[in-house]
Amino acid sequence: MTMSLGKLKLNLLPPGPPSAETIDETIAKLDVFGILNSLMEKESRSKNLKTPAAVEKFNHELKTYATALSFCNVLLLSGFLAILYRRRRSLYVEHLVFSLHLASFVLLFSILPTPLFLVLVWLLKGSALKTAAGILAFLLMSVEMIYLYKALLRFYRPEIATSIRGWTRTAWMTRLAVMTIFVANSVFITLTYGAGAAIALWRI
């Protein structure tokens, strides 16, 4: 699931295991900054990247390093939260714990859409499938945003979490923080998997 910001396509959820039949297809999905494509062209001068063996090794390396680097996403997000909420929680470890919690939720949530989309593919075709998939993606994103809103209030503003009203300044500031964190987390996920793809290309 991706989000477009102009020419950039950010990953809202961690990408699933690489399943494309060519390296080019996988790179096209992950290369939002145009760096991986240049690296792939450079590597292709000395290596044949189109053989089944090369594709299999690339997919294996990508899965291995993207999984290992996923913890970097937690560190980046916790650092971002430490800056954003430095007056609410003074210890970095507190932001790290919340980031781990959020990352676990996002990872779990990334598994949920797969069977739902498979059911849609089985039941619907053509424009009906696109419409239903769009609605499902919107609903899933809405649930994730609502969860993040509630979690932020309970962790960083517990004194008002149960009494806050929907149209107050604090509520709107929290919604703005949710959007900021949501976009930041998407950027971190995209960067992490992009780094994993770069390492996978180097190791073919």
ChimeraX commands (.cxc) that place a marker at each C-alpha (Angstrom):
marker #1 position 0.00,0.00,0.00 radius 0.5
marker #1 position 1.54,3.32,-1.11 radius 0.5
marker #1 position 0.90,7.05,-0.79 radius 0.5
marker #1 position 1.78,9.52,-3.55 radius 0.5
marker #1 position 3.27,12.92,-2.71 radius 0.5
marker #1 position 3.80,14.48,-6.11 radius 0.5
marker #1 position 6.30,12.24,-7.88 radius 0.5
marker #1 position 7.17,10.38,-4.69 radius 0.5
marker #1 position 5.47,7.11,-3.78 radius 0.5
marker #1 position 5.89,6.25,-0.12 radius 0.5
marker #1 position 5.17,2.88,1.46 radius 0.5
marker #1 position 2.42,3.17,4.06 radius 0.5
marker #1 position 3.06,-0.40,5.22 radius 0.5
marker #1 position 6.14,-2.63,5.05 radius 0.5
marker #1 position 6.26,-4.26,1.57 radius 0.5
marker #1 position 5.64,-7.97,1.49 radius 0.5
marker #1 position 8.28,-10.53,0.50 radius 0.5
marker #1 position 9.67,-9.81,-3.01 radius 0.5
marker #1 position 7.68,-11.81,-5.55 radius 0.5
marker #1 position 8.40,-10.11,-8.89 radius 0.5
marker #1 position 9.87,-12.25,-11.66 radius 0.5
marker #1 position 12.53,-9.63,-12.52 radius 0.5
marker #1 position 14.77,-7.36,-10.49 radius 0.5
marker #1 position 13.59,-4.40,-12.58 radius 0.5
marker #1 position 10.01,-4.81,-11.33 radius 0.5
marker #1 position 11.06,-4.90,-7.68 radius 0.5
marker #1 position 13.36,-1.88,-8.08 radius 0.5
marker #1 position 10.59,0.06,-9.83 radius 0.5
marker #1 position 8.36,-0.42,-6.76 radius 0.5
marker #1 position 11.01,0.59,-4.23 radius 0.5
marker #1 position 12.95,3.29,-6.09 radius 0.5
marker #1 position 11.09,6.48,-5.15 radius 0.5
marker #1 position 14.15,8.74,-5.33 radius 0.5
marker #1 position 15.69,7.41,-8.56 radius 0.5
marker #1 position 18.83,6.16,-6.81 radius 0.5
marker #1 position 18.24,2.40,-7.09 radius 0.5
marker #1 position 17.69,2.53,-10.83 radius 0.5
marker #1 position 21.06,4.21,-11.33 radius 0.5
marker #1 position 22.70,1.64,-9.06 radius 0.5
marker #1 position 21.04,-1.21,-10.97 radius 0.5
marker #1 position 22.31,0.15,-14.29 radius 0.5
marker #1 position 25.82,0.37,-12.83 radius 0.5
marker #1 position 25.69,-3.20,-11.48 radius 0.5
marker #1 position 24.25,-4.56,-14.74 radius 0.5
marker #1 position 27.45,-3.55,-16.57 radius 0.5
marker #1 position 29.42,-6.21,-14.73 radius 0.5
marker #1 position 26.66,-8.68,-13.79 radius 0.5
marker #1 position 23.79,-10.35,-15.61 radius 0.5
marker #1 position 20.79,-9.33,-13.50 radius 0.5
marker #1 position 18.20,-11.03,-15.69 radius 0.5
marker #1 position 19.05,-14.66,-14.99 radius 0.5
marker #1 position 16.74,-16.67,-12.68 radius 0.5
marker #1 position 19.68,-17.27,-10.34 radius 0.5
marker #1 position 20.35,-13.53,-10.03 radius 0.5
marker #1 position 16.68,-12.79,-9.38 radius 0.5
marker #1 position 16.47,-15.53,-6.76 radius 0.5
marker #1 position 19.59,-14.28,-4.96 radius 0.5
marker #1 position 18.41,-10.66,-5.11 radius 0.5
marker #1 position 15.04,-11.57,-3.61 radius 0.5
marker #1 position 16.73,-13.60,-0.87 radius 0.5
marker #1 position 19.18,-10.81,-0.02 radius 0.5
marker #1 position 16.43,-8.18,-0.09 radius 0.5
marker #1 position 14.27,-10.18,2.29 radius 0.5
marker #1 position 17.24,-10.76,4.62 radius 0.5
marker #1 position 18.55,-7.19,4.77 radius 0.5
marker #1 position 15.18,-5.43,4.66 radius 0.5
marker #1 position 14.12,-7.46,7.69 radius 0.5
marker #1 position 17.37,-6.67,9.51 radius 0.5
marker #1 position 17.16,-2.97,8.62 radius 0.5
marker #1 position 13.54,-2.73,9.73 radius 0.5
marker #1 position 14.80,-2.04,13.26 radius 0.5
marker #1 position 16.43,1.11,11.85 radius 0.5
marker #1 position 12.91,2.31,11.08 radius 0.5
marker #1 position 12.10,1.99,14.79 radius 0.5
marker #1 position 15.21,3.98,15.73 radius 0.5
marker #1 position 14.43,6.71,13.18 radius 0.5
marker #1 position 10.83,6.98,14.35 radius 0.5
marker #1 position 11.80,7.07,18.03 radius 0.5
marker #1 position 14.30,9.84,17.28 radius 0.5
marker #1 position 11.59,11.78,15.45 radius 0.5
marker #1 position 9.19,11.33,18.37 radius 0.5
marker #1 position 11.89,12.39,20.84 radius 0.5
marker #1 position 12.18,15.68,18.97 radius 0.5
marker #1 position 8.44,16.12,18.53 radius 0.5
marker #1 position 7.53,15.29,22.15 radius 0.5
marker #1 position 10.72,16.23,23.99 radius 0.5
marker #1 position 8.69,18.13,26.63 radius 0.5
marker #1 position 6.26,15.26,27.23 radius 0.5
marker #1 position 8.74,12.40,27.65 radius 0.5
marker #1 position 12.31,13.23,28.61 radius 0.5
marker #1 position 13.84,9.77,28.21 radius 0.5
marker #1 position 14.69,8.48,24.74 radius 0.5
marker #1 position 13.88,4.92,25.81 radius 0.5
marker #1 position 10.25,5.96,26.35 radius 0.5
marker #1 position 9.97,7.06,22.72 radius 0.5
marker #1 position 11.74,3.87,21.67 radius 0.5
marker #1 position 9.18,1.73,23.50 radius 0.5
marker #1 position 6.31,3.58,21.84 radius 0.5
marker #1 position 8.01,3.23,18.43 radius 0.5
marker #1 position 8.35,-0.52,18.95 radius 0.5
marker #1 position 4.67,-0.69,19.84 radius 0.5
marker #1 position 3.71,1.31,16.77 radius 0.5
marker #1 position 6.01,-0.70,14.49 radius 0.5
marker #1 position 4.51,-3.95,15.78 radius 0.5
marker #1 position 1.02,-2.67,15.06 radius 0.5
marker #1 position 1.98,-1.52,11.54 radius 0.5
marker #1 position 3.68,-4.87,10.84 radius 0.5
marker #1 position 0.62,-6.78,12.02 radius 0.5
marker #1 position -1.60,-4.46,10.02 radius 0.5
marker #1 position 0.49,-5.06,6.88 radius 0.5
marker #1 position -0.46,-8.76,7.03 radius 0.5
marker #1 position -4.21,-8.12,7.27 radius 0.5
marker #1 position -4.84,-6.61,3.79 radius 0.5
marker #1 position -3.39,-9.57,1.87 radius 0.5
marker #1 position -6.23,-12.11,2.41 radius 0.5
marker #1 position -8.82,-9.34,2.06 radius 0.5
marker #1 position -7.45,-8.24,-1.31 radius 0.5
marker #1 position -7.24,-11.89,-2.44 radius 0.5
marker #1 position -10.95,-12.27,-1.65 radius 0.5
marker #1 position -11.70,-9.15,-3.70 radius 0.5
marker #1 position -9.65,-10.47,-6.63 radius 0.5
marker #1 position -11.58,-13.74,-6.43 radius 0.5
marker #1 position -15.01,-12.08,-6.25 radius 0.5
marker #1 position -14.64,-9.00,-8.47 radius 0.5
marker #1 position -13.16,-7.99,-11.80 radius 0.5
marker #1 position -12.30,-4.82,-13.72 radius 0.5
marker #1 position -13.50,-1.45,-12.46 radius 0.5
marker #1 position -15.48,-3.05,-9.62 radius 0.5
marker #1 position -12.26,-4.57,-8.29 radius 0.5
marker #1 position -10.42,-1.22,-8.46 radius 0.5
marker #1 position -13.25,0.57,-6.67 radius 0.5
marker #1 position -13.53,-2.06,-3.94 radius 0.5
marker #1 position -9.75,-2.16,-3.48 radius 0.5
marker #1 position -9.67,1.63,-3.16 radius 0.5
marker #1 position -12.43,1.61,-0.55 radius 0.5
marker #1 position -10.72,-1.17,1.40 radius 0.5
marker #1 position -7.38,0.68,1.32 radius 0.5
marker #1 position -9.10,3.85,2.58 radius 0.5
marker #1 position -10.81,1.96,5.41 radius 0.5
marker #1 position -7.58,0.26,6.46 radius 0.5
marker #1 position -5.70,3.56,6.44 radius 0.5
marker #1 position -8.49,5.20,8.46 radius 0.5
marker #1 position -8.32,2.48,11.11 radius 0.5
marker #1 position -4.54,2.91,11.32 radius 0.5
marker #1 position -4.88,6.70,11.70 radius 0.5
marker #1 position -7.56,6.39,14.40 radius 0.5
marker #1 position -5.44,3.89,16.30 radius 0.5
marker #1 position -2.40,6.17,16.11 radius 0.5
marker #1 position -4.51,9.13,17.31 radius 0.5
marker #1 position -5.74,7.19,20.36 radius 0.5
marker #1 position -2.29,5.75,21.09 radius 0.5
marker #1 position -0.61,9.17,20.94 radius 0.5
marker #1 position -3.13,10.65,23.35 radius 0.5
marker #1 position -2.84,7.79,25.83 radius 0.5
marker #1 position 0.95,7.77,25.81 radius 0.5
marker #1 position 1.84,11.46,25.49 radius 0.5
marker #1 position -1.26,13.17,26.88 radius 0.5
marker #1 position -2.78,10.67,29.37 radius 0.5
marker #1 position -4.23,13.50,31.48 radius 0.5
marker #1 position -6.67,14.45,28.70 radius 0.5
marker #1 position -6.95,11.18,26.74 radius 0.5
marker #1 position -10.38,10.28,28.16 radius 0.5
marker #1 position -11.87,13.78,28.31 radius 0.5
marker #1 position -10.69,15.45,25.09 radius 0.5
marker #1 position -13.38,16.76,22.74 radius 0.5
marker #1 position -13.23,16.34,18.98 radius 0.5
marker #1 position -13.27,20.04,18.03 radius 0.5
marker #1 position -10.83,21.47,20.56 radius 0.5
marker #1 position -7.45,22.97,19.67 radius 0.5
marker #1 position -5.67,20.09,21.40 radius 0.5
marker #1 position -7.62,17.55,19.39 radius 0.5
marker #1 position -6.71,19.24,16.10 radius 0.5
marker #1 position -3.07,19.55,17.15 radius 0.5
marker #1 position -3.06,15.83,17.90 radius 0.5
marker #1 position -4.55,15.08,14.47 radius 0.5
marker #1 position -1.83,17.20,12.87 radius 0.5
marker #1 position 0.78,15.24,14.85 radius 0.5
marker #1 position -0.79,11.98,13.66 radius 0.5
marker #1 position -0.49,13.07,10.02 radius 0.5
marker #1 position 3.11,14.21,10.57 radius 0.5
marker #1 position 4.11,10.94,12.24 radius 0.5
marker #1 position 2.21,8.92,9.63 radius 0.5
marker #1 position 4.10,10.58,6.76 radius 0.5
marker #1 position 7.43,10.40,8.64 radius 0.5
marker #1 position 6.95,6.68,9.31 radius 0.5
marker #1 position 6.14,6.13,5.62 radius 0.5
marker #1 position 9.34,7.95,4.65 radius 0.5
marker #1 position 11.36,5.83,7.10 radius 0.5
marker #1 position 9.82,2.58,5.81 radius 0.5
marker #1 position 10.56,3.61,2.21 radius 0.5
marker #1 position 14.16,4.54,3.04 radius 0.5
marker #1 position 14.71,1.32,4.98 radius 0.5
marker #1 position 13.50,-0.96,2.19 radius 0.5
marker #1 position 15.35,1.14,-0.38 radius 0.5
marker #1 position 18.57,0.61,1.60 radius 0.5
marker #1 position 17.82,-3.13,1.74 radius 0.5
marker #1 position 17.39,-3.20,-2.05 radius 0.5
marker #1 position 20.69,-1.34,-2.54 radius 0.5
marker #1 position 22.57,-3.85,-0.37 radius 0.5
marker #1 position 20.86,-6.73,-2.21 radius 0.5
marker #1 position 22.06,-5.31,-5.56 radius 0.5
marker #1 position 25.62,-5.01,-4.29 radius 0.5
marker #1 position 25.64,-8.60,-3.03 radius 0.5
marker #1 position 24.40,-10.31,-6.19 radius 0.5
marker link #1:1,2 radius 0.2
marker link #1:2,3 radius 0.2
marker link #1:3,4 radius 0.2
marker link #1:4,5 radius 0.2
marker link #1:5,6 radius 0.2
marker link #1:6,7 radius 0.2
marker link #1:7,8 radius 0.2
marker link #1:8,9 radius 0.2
marker link #1:9,10 radius 0.2
marker link #1:10,11 radius 0.2
marker link #1:11,12 radius 0.2
marker link #1:12,13 radius 0.2
marker link #1:13,14 radius 0.2
marker link #1:14,15 radius 0.2
marker link #1:15,16 radius 0.2
marker link #1:16,17 radius 0.2
marker link #1:17,18 radius 0.2
marker link #1:18,19 radius 0.2
marker link #1:19,20 radius 0.2
marker link #1:20,21 radius 0.2
marker link #1:21,22 radius 0.2
marker link #1:22,23 radius 0.2
marker link #1:23,24 radius 0.2
marker link #1:24,25 radius 0.2
marker link #1:25,26 radius 0.2
marker link #1:26,27 radius 0.2
marker link #1:27,28 radius 0.2
marker link #1:28,29 radius 0.2
marker link #1:29,30 radius 0.2
marker link #1:30,31 radius 0.2
marker link #1:31,32 radius 0.2
marker link #1:32,33 radius 0.2
marker link #1:33,34 radius 0.2
marker link #1:34,35 radius 0.2
marker link #1:35,36 radius 0.2
marker link #1:36,37 radius 0.2
marker link #1:37,38 radius 0.2
marker link #1:38,39 radius 0.2
marker link #1:39,40 radius 0.2
marker link #1:40,41 radius 0.2
marker link #1:41,42 radius 0.2
marker link #1:42,43 radius 0.2
marker link #1:43,44 radius 0.2
marker link #1:44,45 radius 0.2
marker link #1:45,46 radius 0.2
marker link #1:46,47 radius 0.2
marker link #1:47,48 radius 0.2
marker link #1:48,49 radius 0.2
marker link #1:49,50 radius 0.2
marker link #1:50,51 radius 0.2
marker link #1:51,52 radius 0.2
marker link #1:52,53 radius 0.2
marker link #1:53,54 radius 0.2
marker link #1:54,55 radius 0.2
marker link #1:55,56 radius 0.2
marker link #1:56,57 radius 0.2
marker link #1:57,58 radius 0.2
marker link #1:58,59 radius 0.2
marker link #1:59,60 radius 0.2
marker link #1:60,61 radius 0.2
marker link #1:61,62 radius 0.2
marker link #1:62,63 radius 0.2
marker link #1:63,64 radius 0.2
marker link #1:64,65 radius 0.2
marker link #1:65,66 radius 0.2
marker link #1:66,67 radius 0.2
marker link #1:67,68 radius 0.2
marker link #1:68,69 radius 0.2
marker link #1:69,70 radius 0.2
marker link #1:70,71 radius 0.2
marker link #1:71,72 radius 0.2
marker link #1:72,73 radius 0.2
marker link #1:73,74 radius 0.2
marker link #1:74,75 radius 0.2
marker link #1:75,76 radius 0.2
marker link #1:76,77 radius 0.2
marker link #1:77,78 radius 0.2
marker link #1:78,79 radius 0.2
marker link #1:79,80 radius 0.2
marker link #1:80,81 radius 0.2
marker link #1:81,82 radius 0.2
marker link #1:82,83 radius 0.2
marker link #1:83,84 radius 0.2
marker link #1:84,85 radius 0.2
marker link #1:85,86 radius 0.2
marker link #1:86,87 radius 0.2
marker link #1:87,88 radius 0.2
marker link #1:88,89 radius 0.2
marker link #1:89,90 radius 0.2
marker link #1:90,91 radius 0.2
marker link #1:91,92 radius 0.2
marker link #1:92,93 radius 0.2
marker link #1:93,94 radius 0.2
marker link #1:94,95 radius 0.2
marker link #1:95,96 radius 0.2
marker link #1:96,97 radius 0.2
marker link #1:97,98 radius 0.2
marker link #1:98,99 radius 0.2
marker link #1:99,100 radius 0.2
marker link #1:100,101 radius 0.2
marker link #1:101,102 radius 0.2
marker link #1:102,103 radius 0.2
marker link #1:103,104 radius 0.2
marker link #1:104,105 radius 0.2
marker link #1:105,106 radius 0.2
marker link #1:106,107 radius 0.2
marker link #1:107,108 radius 0.2
marker link #1:108,109 radius 0.2
marker link #1:109,110 radius 0.2
marker link #1:110,111 radius 0.2
marker link #1:111,112 radius 0.2
marker link #1:112,113 radius 0.2
marker link #1:113,114 radius 0.2
marker link #1:114,115 radius 0.2
marker link #1:115,116 radius 0.2
marker link #1:116,117 radius 0.2
marker link #1:117,118 radius 0.2
marker link #1:118,119 radius 0.2
marker link #1:119,120 radius 0.2
marker link #1:120,121 radius 0.2
marker link #1:121,122 radius 0.2
marker link #1:122,123 radius 0.2
marker link #1:123,124 radius 0.2
marker link #1:124,125 radius 0.2
marker link #1:125,126 radius 0.2
marker link #1:126,127 radius 0.2
marker link #1:127,128 radius 0.2
marker link #1:128,129 radius 0.2
marker link #1:129,130 radius 0.2
marker link #1:130,131 radius 0.2
marker link #1:131,132 radius 0.2
marker link #1:132,133 radius 0.2
marker link #1:133,134 radius 0.2
marker link #1:134,135 radius 0.2
marker link #1:135,136 radius 0.2
marker link #1:136,137 radius 0.2
marker link #1:137,138 radius 0.2
marker link #1:138,139 radius 0.2
marker link #1:139,140 radius 0.2
marker link #1:140,141 radius 0.2
marker link #1:141,142 radius 0.2
marker link #1:142,143 radius 0.2
marker link #1:143,144 radius 0.2
marker link #1:144,145 radius 0.2
marker link #1:145,146 radius 0.2
marker link #1:146,147 radius 0.2
marker link #1:147,148 radius 0.2
marker link #1:148,149 radius 0.2
marker link #1:149,150 radius 0.2
marker link #1:150,151 radius 0.2
marker link #1:151,152 radius 0.2
marker link #1:152,153 radius 0.2
marker link #1:153,154 radius 0.2
marker link #1:154,155 radius 0.2
marker link #1:155,156 radius 0.2
marker link #1:156,157 radius 0.2
marker link #1:157,158 radius 0.2
marker link #1:158,159 radius 0.2
marker link #1:159,160 radius 0.2
marker link #1:160,161 radius 0.2
marker link #1:161,162 radius 0.2
marker link #1:162,163 radius 0.2
marker link #1:163,164 radius 0.2
marker link #1:164,165 radius 0.2
marker link #1:165,166 radius 0.2
marker link #1:166,167 radius 0.2
marker link #1:167,168 radius 0.2
marker link #1:168,169 radius 0.2
marker link #1:169,170 radius 0.2
marker link #1:170,171 radius 0.2
marker link #1:171,172 radius 0.2
marker link #1:172,173 radius 0.2
marker link #1:173,174 radius 0.2
marker link #1:174,175 radius 0.2
marker link #1:175,176 radius 0.2
marker link #1:176,177 radius 0.2
marker link #1:177,178 radius 0.2
marker link #1:178,179 radius 0.2
marker link #1:179,180 radius 0.2
marker link #1:180,181 radius 0.2
marker link #1:181,182 radius 0.2
marker link #1:182,183 radius 0.2
marker link #1:183,184 radius 0.2
marker link #1:184,185 radius 0.2
marker link #1:185,186 radius 0.2
marker link #1:186,187 radius 0.2
marker link #1:187,188 radius 0.2
marker link #1:188,189 radius 0.2
marker link #1:189,190 radius 0.2
marker link #1:190,191 radius 0.2
marker link #1:191,192 radius 0.2
marker link #1:192,193 radius 0.2
marker link #1:193,194 radius 0.2
marker link #1:194,195 radius 0.2
marker link #1:195,196 radius 0.2
marker link #1:196,197 radius 0.2
marker link #1:197,198 radius 0.2
marker link #1:198,199 radius 0.2
marker link #1:199,200 radius 0.2
marker link #1:200,201 radius 0.2
marker link #1:201,202 radius 0.2
marker link #1:202,203 radius 0.2
marker link #1:203,204 radius 0.2
view
